[in-house]
């Protein structure tokens, strides 16, 4: 009866049935169940895995904790006549505003393909040089505490040295890719990069900002080493940089005094001078003991410890959260650096040398700067004006850090697409 009914049905009713059956077969894929038998299962579109969510959550944790600590460290600043015109919430609101701006900038940077960064690297480097020159021009650069490092943009200030960290990193990675065939030759591979870093260093020392120069020098040296520069040449350059920094410190009386204050911060000559910040940072960390005095309970932030919300934020963390809090910060930065370096190695294994060098350079940058800041706060290194990445107050630094992480996430996404047979 069914066959007869089908035979009597008009042709127009057969076509939709045949089309539906054909579509159903097309939407099914043969899957081997066991032995030589095959069954059909609904097709699932191949979907490329996302990005490293653990890396994002680590950065979010540092940003959120930093926002809370900036509020805790700066809430009493209006009691000081120097900050008397500010409200207790002034610094935390500005810090939150910069995090929002940095988030938008990071979203934009994440959309940019790595091949575009590679093409634009030389031009971005030139732009950063122009900004470093502009900040030295009177009435363009702003002077704060005797240093000309900022360009005023209405109610906000912008620090070109933070941009230079990213652009030098991109330029060094692009340079190594272009010079890969002659990387064993000093005059053709290493010397031009050394001249470029030297020009940036001269502009930074004119501000003066020796801390940023140290970070940029380490970034460039690290990328040269990871790019495969001859080990003998690398150690010669490293020794030259160490001697150069030592001579700069020795030739500058106030830098030399910082070294002496670091060696004995509690002496009568230094306790109220160059060793004042370090001595009070150590007092704050000592007061925290194992579990800290509790959030908001710091005494040193009450006008004893200068710059408690910027360079010495870690000392306030140590006082309020104790050894446990310090270890959490150290572990977070160690894991963050290790994970970024892993993403870089993965890119190089996929024959994406530029992307891999950029990611590893960012890992070196964030890890080295965090190491310096933590060492300064703990008294293990001489006092240096470097902020703690993602946590310390400073809009330009937050912006640069988040854009750098967005670039690392872009490298990671392109790695995953390639590993799943996609295209970047």
Secondary structure, 3 states (H helix, E strand, C coil): CHHHHHHHCCHHHHHHHHHHHHHHHHCEEEEEEECCEEEEEECCCCCCCCCCHHHHHHHHHHHHHHHHHHHHHHCCHHHCHHHCCCCCCHHHHHHHHHHHHHHHHHHHHHHCCHHHHHHHHHHHHHHHHHHHHHCCCCCCEEEECCEEEEEEECCEEECHHHHHHHHHHHHHHHHHHHCHHHCCCHHHHHHHHHHHHHHHHHHHHCCCCHHHHHHHHHHHHHHHHHCCCCHHHHHHHHHHHHHHHHHHHHHCHHHHHHHHHHHCCCCCCCCCCCCHHHHHHHHHHHHHCCCCCCCCCCCCCCCCCCCCCCCCHHHHHHHHHHHHHHHHHHHHHHHHHHHHHHHHHHHHHCCCHHHHHHHHHHHHHHHHHHHHHHHHHCCCCCCCCCCCCCCCCCHHHHHHHHHHHHHHHHHHHHHHHHHCCCCC
